[in-house]
C-alpha cells in the first residue's frame, strides 16, 4: 500500500567497500561507549538536504529541482576521516566527517537554492559527515581524546559524480534508505 507522504532526503551514496569499513568502525566505536544505535550497513550516506515528510505528488517537482542543481555542480572527490559528534542533551550522534571541499559546498548551496523552501531550512554551517551511531552515550571512564585515539579512523576517499534522492522507509521492520532517483553532476 502506498502512503500519501514519503520521508525524503538528498544525499551521497557510498560504495560497498566504504559501507563495510564504516560498519566496522561504528562497531569499534560502540565498544568505547555506554550505549548507542549503530547505522546499518547499506544505510551509510552523506546527507545534503533533509526534505522530510513530502507528499508523493510533489516528488516530480523535487526531482526537477534536484536535476537543475546537479547540472550546475561539478563532480568532486570526497574525503572522510575526522571522528566527531553532535550533542543532543545527554545523547550524541557520532560521525565521520568530511574534509572541506569547495565543490561539495557549491553542490549544497545549489540544492538549497533550487529547492527553495522545500525541506528543512539550510544550516548556517554545513558539517559534511556520515552518521555512525545515533543515541550514543559516552562511557564515563573514557575521554573523547582517548576514544578518538583508539578508533584512529583511516581516511576514506570517494569520487562523487552523482547525488541521490532517497526515501527513508521501513522494510521488514528495519529503517532502509531506498534510492528513488540519481542525478549526474557535471
C-alpha positions in Angstrom: 0.0 0.0 0.0 1.4 3.4 -1.0 1.2 6.1 1.6 0.4 9.7 0.7 3.7 11.0 2.0 7.3 9.9 1.7 10.1 10.7 4.1 12.8 12.0 1.7 16.4 13.3 1.8 19.1 14.1 -0.8 22.5 12.5 -0.2 25.6 11.0 -1.5 25.6 7.2 -1.5 28.8 5.3 -0.6 30.3 2.2 -2.3 30.1 -1.2 -0.6 33.7 -1.2 0.4 33.2 2.1 2.3 29.9 0.8 3.8 31.8 -2.2 5.2 34.7 -0.1 6.6 32.2 2.3 8.2 30.3 -0.6 9.8 33.5 -2.0 11.3 34.4 1.5 12.5 31.0 2.0 14.0 31.2 -1.3 15.9 34.6 -0.4 17.3 33.2 3.0 18.4 30.2 1.4 20.0 32.6 -0.7 22.1 34.0 2.6 23.5 30.5 3.9 24.5 28.0 3.0 27.2 25.3 2.5 24.5 24.2 3.6 21.1 22.4 2.6 17.9 24.8 1.8 15.0 23.8 2.7 11.5 23.1 -0.4 9.5 25.5 -1.4 6.7 23.9 -0.2 3.4 22.4 2.9 5.1 25.7 4.9 5.4 25.5 8.1 3.3 26.2 11.8 3.5 23.1 13.9 3.8 23.0 17.1 1.7 19.4 18.1 2.5 16.6 16.6 4.6 13.3 17.1 2.9 11.2 15.3 5.5 7.6 14.1 5.0 6.8 15.1 1.4 3.5 14.5 -0.5 4.2 11.9 -3.2 2.7 14.1 -5.8 5.4 16.7 -5.1 8.2 14.2 -5.9 8.3 15.1 -9.7 8.9 18.8 -8.9 11.6 17.9 -6.4 13.3 15.7 -9.0 13.3 18.6 -11.5 14.8 21.0 -8.9 17.5 18.5 -7.9 18.3 17.9 -11.6 18.8 21.7 -12.1 21.2 21.8 -9.0 23.1 18.7 -10.2 23.6 20.2 -13.7 25.2 23.3 -12.1 27.5 21.3 -9.8 30.9 19.8 -10.5 31.9 16.2 -9.7 34.5 16.0 -6.8 36.4 13.8 -4.5 35.0 13.3 -1.0 37.5 12.5 1.8 36.1 11.3 5.1 38.4 10.9 8.1 37.6 13.0 11.2 35.7 11.4 14.0 33.2 13.8 15.7 29.8 14.1 17.3 26.8 16.4 17.8 25.3 16.6 21.2 21.5 16.2 21.8 21.1 16.6 25.5 22.8 13.6 27.2 22.9 11.7 23.9 25.3 12.1 21.0 25.3 11.5 17.3 28.7 10.2 16.4 30.0 10.7 12.8 32.9 10.5 10.4 33.4 14.0 8.9 34.4 15.1 5.5 37.2 17.4 4.6 36.1 20.9 3.5 35.5 20.9 -0.3 34.6 23.9 -2.4 32.7 21.7 -4.9 30.7 20.0 -2.1 29.8 23.4 -0.6 28.7 24.6 -4.0 26.6 21.5 -4.5 24.9 22.0 -1.2 24.3 25.7 -2.0 22.9 24.8 -5.4 20.5 22.3 -3.9 19.3 24.8 -1.2 18.7 27.4 -3.9 16.9 25.0 -6.3 14.7 23.6 -3.6 13.8 26.9 -2.0 11.5 26.4 1.0 11.3 22.6 0.5 12.5 20.6 3.4 14.4 21.8 6.5 15.9 25.3 6.3 19.5 25.4 5.2 22.0 25.2 8.0 24.1 28.2 8.7 27.2 26.0 8.8 27.1 22.7 6.9 29.1 19.9 8.5 29.6 17.2 6.0 29.5 13.8 7.8 28.4 10.2 7.7 26.5 9.2 10.8 28.0 6.1 12.5 26.0 6.0 15.8 22.8 7.6 16.9 21.6 8.0 20.5 25.2 7.3 21.7 26.0 7.8 25.4 29.7 8.2 26.2 31.4 5.9 28.8 32.1 7.8 32.0 35.6 6.4 32.3 36.9 7.4 28.8 37.8 10.9 27.5 36.8 11.8 23.9 40.5 12.2 23.1 41.1 8.6 24.2 38.2 7.3 22.1 39.5 9.1 19.0 43.0 7.7 19.5 41.7 4.2 19.9 39.4 4.3 16.9 42.0 6.2 14.8 39.9 6.4 11.6 41.6 5.8 8.3 40.6 8.2 5.5 38.0 7.1 3.1 38.1 8.7 -0.4 35.3 8.5 -2.9 34.8 10.1 -6.3 31.3 11.8 -6.2 29.7 12.1 -9.6 26.0 12.0 -8.6 23.5 12.8 -5.9 20.6 10.5 -4.9 17.1 11.2 -3.8 16.4 8.7 -1.0 13.3 7.6 0.7 13.6 6.6 4.3 11.1 3.7 4.9 10.7 0.5 6.9 11.3 -2.8 5.2 10.7 -5.9 7.4 10.8 -3.5 10.4 14.2 -2.1 9.6 14.8 1.5 8.6 16.1 1.4 5.0 17.2 4.2 2.7 15.8 3.4 -0.8 17.2 5.3 -3.8 14.4 6.9 -5.8 16.5 8.7 -8.4 20.1 9.6 -9.2 21.3 12.9 -10.7 24.6 13.1 -12.5 26.9 16.0 -11.6 28.7 17.8 -14.4 
